Amino acid sequence: MVTGEAMNRRSFLEGAAALGVLGPAAGRAAAFSSGRLSVVVRGDGPDVVLVPGLTNGRSVWDGLVRALPGHRWHLVQVAGFAGEPPRANAAGPVVAGVAEELAQYIATARLRAPALIGHSMGGIVVLMLAARHPARIGRVMAVDILPAPAASFGVSASGLKPIADALMAELGRSAEGRQALERFVAGFGGGAVPRSGSDSGVVARATHELATIDLTPELPRIKAPLSIVYGVPADPAAAGTIDRRYAAAYAPAPQARLRRVAGAGHMVMLDQPARFAAEVKRFLGDR
């Protein structure tokens, strides 16, 4: 976010917009202040908000932004992840708080029916927004996440809660607890999750929330067009299991379009960037 004296800020923003560094919405974005997240605006065109996943920074979207010019990208980063200080996320819930702050950002920046794309934890954030603030969004894409993330382990959110509680209690006491948390985080996506520079306390509390969240009852409230993109392995049997899991999980949202990306793991945008960009292009072009 831009800081400094008001006149200098205005001059900087006007010059940056003229150079195409920031889109026309950048001045409005600069007026937004949050202790839970920050937003960088790039490009010009229809508004698209990108929300990264657990421990990730906004850079995971760099390839997508380069591949699809002609949009005004609002790149979110959660405080406490990928080198950003925890600030307001240093205590208390993280996921739901980020969702509410992002709803406020959309209102403050006066975005009109923006498209929302969220990966992993970011997918939960955009699903929350779609269900709880339907008038503020245009369409939604959730990437490689189930409405009840615990289902990735084949259990319910209530069934996973005791394990999540135990990990939270152990985290502050030992290195083994932190290692267990890292394995737990990786389990949500079936593979390693980049963690560089993330605050362990923020990661722990966000992971605990993800383990105990179940948005299934809220899916019928989502009226916006909804796309669900997920990765599947090459093995047909394993891919079929994942297909059935996603179809059952999103059945309460009959408008949901399920889009599988073969040969991708949890980080779909990095594992299959061309295919992922094609899915996003389809999603954004269907207006």
N, C-alpha and C positions, 0 to 999 in steps of 0.2 A: 504494500500500500504506500501511496505517496505521502510524504510528510514535508514540513517546512512552512515558511511564511505563505500567506494566502496568495499574494500576487505572484510569487515565484512558482508556486504550485500550479496556478492557472496557466502561466506562460509555458511551464514544462509540459503540462497535459496537452495544451493546444499544439505545441510543436511536435510532441510525440504522436498525436493523432494524425497530424499532417504527414508524418513520415510513415504512418501505418504501423508503428510500434504498438500502439494501443488503439483500440476501437473507440468510436464515439461515446460508448457507454463508460469509458474509463473515468471521466470526470465524476459521474454519478457513483462509480464504484469507490472512488477515493473518499467520498463522504461517509462510507460505511465503516464502522469500527466494531471489532469483535475480539473477545479474548479467547474464542474457541477455534477460530479459523481465519485464514487470510485468502484473498482472491487476487489473481493476476488476470488481466484481460488482454487478449490478443486477437488481432484480425478485425474484420468488418463483415457484417451480414446478419442473418438471423441468429438469435441468441441461443447458445448451447452451454449448459453448465456441466462441468466434468468433475466428478467426485471420486478420488482414489480410495483404495482399500486400506485395510489395517496395516499400519506402519509405513505405507507408501507415501511419497510426495507427488506433487503435480507433474513431475518429469515423466511419469509412466505414460502420459498422454502425448508426449512430444511427437512421436511418430504419427499418431492419428491427426494431430493438428497440421503437420506438414503435408500429409496425404490428402487432406480435404480442405483446401482453401475456400474462401467465400462464406465463412461463418465467423461470428464474433464469439470466441471461446472464453468462457469464464472458468479459469482453472483454480480449483479449491485445494487448499492444503490444511489439514487438521493440525492444530497446535499440539505439539508433543511428538509428532511423527517426522521422520526424515530430516532431523536437524533443527526443526522449528521448536522454540521453547514452549513448555507446556501451558504457561499462562493460566487461563481460566480452567483448563482441563487438568490442572494439578490436583484437583480434588473432586469427588462426586462423579455422577454419571457422565459419560462422554457421548455416546451415540445419539441418544435422544436430544441432548443439548445441542449437538452440531446440526441436527435436522431443523430444530427451531431457529437457530441462528441463520441457517441458510434460507429459510423462509423469509426471515427479516431482510436478508441481503437482497432477495428478489424484489421485495416491496420497496426497499430503499433505493435500489438502482433502477426502479421503474421498468423492470423487464416485463414485456407483454407475452404471456404464454410461452416461456422458454422451454426448449427441450432439455430434459435432464438425463444424464448418463452416469451411472454409478457402478463401480466395480467392487465386489466383495462387501466389506462393511459399507462402502459408498453406495452399493446397491440397496442395502437396508435403509440407508438415509433417504434415498430418492423414493423408495416405496413408502416410507413414512410420510414424506412430503405429499406424495400423490394421494394418499388416503386421508391425511389430516388437513391439507391446504389445497383442495382440488381447484379452487378458482385461480390459483397463482401459477399453474403450470399448463403446458401444452401437450406434451407427450413424455413418456418415460421408458428408459432402457435400463434394466438391471443385468449385470454381467457376472455370471458364475456365482450366484448366490441363491439359496432357497429362502423362502419367507420365514422359516424356522431353521436357522443355520445348524442347530443341533442335529437335524435330520441327516447331515453329511456323515454323522457317526452312526446312523441307523437307530437313533434314540430320540425321545421327545425332549423338549426344553426342560420340562420338569424332571425328567429322568437324568439329565446331564447336570442339573443344578448342584447336587452334592459334590460332584467332581470339581466343578468350577469353583465352588466355595472353598474346597480344600486347597486348590491351587492358589487361590487368592491369599489364603492364610499362610501358605508355605513360602510364597514369593519373597516376602520381606525378611525371611529368616535364613535362607541358604542359597548358594549357587545352584544346588540341585533343583531347588524350586524354580529358579529362573529357566533352567534347561527344560524342565517339565512344561513350563508355560510355552516355551518356544516350540516344543513338539505339539502341544495342544493347538497353538495358533496355526502351525503348518497343516494340521489335520482338517481344518475348515476348508482348505482348498486341495487337499490331497498331495501336497508337495511343499517345498521350501517357500517361505515368504520373506522377501527382502526386509531387513530390520535396521539397516544402517542408520545410526544417529537417533533412533527413537527412544523416548523416555519409557523405562520399564514400568513405572507406575501407571502411566496413561495406557500403555499397551495392556497391562493386566486388567484394569477396570473396563476397558473397551471389550476385551476378550470375554470377560465375565458377562457383560451385557449381551454380547452376541450369543453366548452359550444359553442364555435364559430368555431371549426374545422369541416370540412367536407372533408374526404378523398375519398369520392365516385368517383370523377373524376379521381383519381389516381389509383384506383383498377386495371384497365386494364393494367397498366404498370408492375404489379406484375407477373412475369413469373415463380417464384419459386413455388414448391408445397406449398399449403396453407391449414392449418387446423384451423377451428374455433370451439372452445369448449365453451359451455355456459350452465348455470344451468337453470333448469325449476322446478316449484313447483309440488306437487302431483296432484293438481287440473287439470284435463284434458283440460278444457276450457282455463284456464290461460296458460297452457303449449302450447296449440295450437296457441294461440296469439303470444307467444314468438317465436315459430317455424316459423310462417309466417313472422314475423318482421325480423328475421335473414336471411331467404331465400331471401326476397326482398332486404335487404341491401347489401348482398354479391353477388347478381346476376351479377354485372359487372365483377366479377372474377370467370369465369366458372370452374376453376380448384379447387375452394375452396371446402373442405370437411367439412360439418357441423356436429358436434358431440354434441348431447345434453346429459347432465348429470342430471338424475332425482333426485329430493330431494336435490338439491343444490341451494343456493342463489348466491350472487355475488362472495363470496370467495369460489369458487369451490374447490380449492386445500385443503381447511380446512374443508369444509362441507362434502365432499365425497373423502377423500384422496386416498382410494384404487382404486376407479373408475377413478379418475383423473390420478393416476400413470399408470393405464392400458392404458388410452388414450395417454399419453405421450410416453409410451413404443411402442405403435403402430405407433405413429408419427415418432419416432426416428428409429424404425426398418425398416421402408419403405424407404430404400435408394437404 
